């Protein structure tokens, strides 16, 4: 039971990391210091997608599932939980490039707004 709960905590944390990596730059407008936590994570997520690396949270969740007596899924977190919703035939290299591009593009757009806001504040002084 404990390992199943821990695996679920890792699952939810993994999803939150992905969401924060994609959209966390928006938190600049709430607390600007969060940018310094977000930037490395956004780069990490983009690199994982572009180079098809395995996020360390994926094998951790799989191992916890095995310890809980469940069968570990095959493939990565995104393929198992997210791609199945949108791409039921599985993950291709093109899809990983698209996902990496979306992560990078979303962050470039967000940081464009952040830099614009910084520039505006600087001009007001």
N, C-alpha and C positions, 0 to 999 in steps of 0.2 A: 504494500500500500504506500509506504514512504517513497519508494523509488518511482512509483507511478505519479505521485504528487510532484516529486522533484522533476520528472520528465515533463510534466505539464507546465511547471513553472519555467523551465528552460524554453519550452515551446512558445509560451506567451512572451517571455523576454526576447526571444528571437524575433518574433513578429514586431514587438515594440521597437527593437533596434532598427529593423528595416524601415518602419514608419518614421522614426526619428532621423535616420539617415537620409530619407527622401525629403522630408518636410521640416526637419528640425531647424533649418535656417530661418524659418518664419518666427521662431521663438526670439530672435534678435529684437523684434519689435516689442517684446514683453520684458526680457532680461538680456541685454546685449552681451553679457559675459558668456552666455550659453553658446555663442558662436565658437568659442575656443574648445568646447566639448564636441560640438557638431562637426566642425571641419575635418578632423582626423577620421571620424566615423564615416562621413560621406565619402572620403577618399577610399577608405577601406572597403566599403560596400561596392563602390564602382570597380575597384581593382579585383575584388572577388568575382564579380560578374564578367568583366572583360577577359580575365585570365582563367576563368572557370576553376578557381581555387575552392577549397572546402572551408567554410566558416567553422571555427572550432566548436561552436554551439551545436552543430549538426551531429558530429560523432558523440558528443556528450549526451545529447538527447537519446540517440540510438542506444548507447550503452545503458543508460538509465532504464529505457524500455525493456532491454534484455534482462536486466537485474530485477525488473518488476514482473518477469515471466511473460512478457509480450514479445512479439516478433518485431525486430527492427525493420524499418522500411528500407527500400533500396533507393539509391540516388540521393540527391540533396534536399534540403529543407524546401527550397522554392519549388523544385520539381514535384515533391511529394504533396505539399499543402496548397501551394498557390497556382502552379501551372496547370494542375489537374482541373482547376475551375475554368481556365481560359483556353488551354491547349491540351485537350485530352489525349492527343497522340504522343505526347512527350516533349521533352526539351531538345531543341536543336541548337547548334552553334549560332545560327542567325538569331534565334530567340534570346540567347544570352547576350549577344551584342546589342540587341534592341533594349533589353532590360538595363544593361549597363549604360546605354545612351540615354534612356529615360532618367535613370538616377543622376547621371551627370548633367543632363539638360535641365532637370527640375532644379538642381542646386545652382547651376549657372544663372538661371532666371531669378531665383530667390536672392542670390547674392548680388545680382544686378540691382535689385530693389534696395538691398542693404547698403551697397556702396552709394547709391543715389541718396539715401537718407543720411549717410555719414557726410557726404559732400554738402548736402543742404544744411545740415547742422553746422558744419564748418563755416559755410558762407554767412550764416546768421550771426556768427561771433565777431 
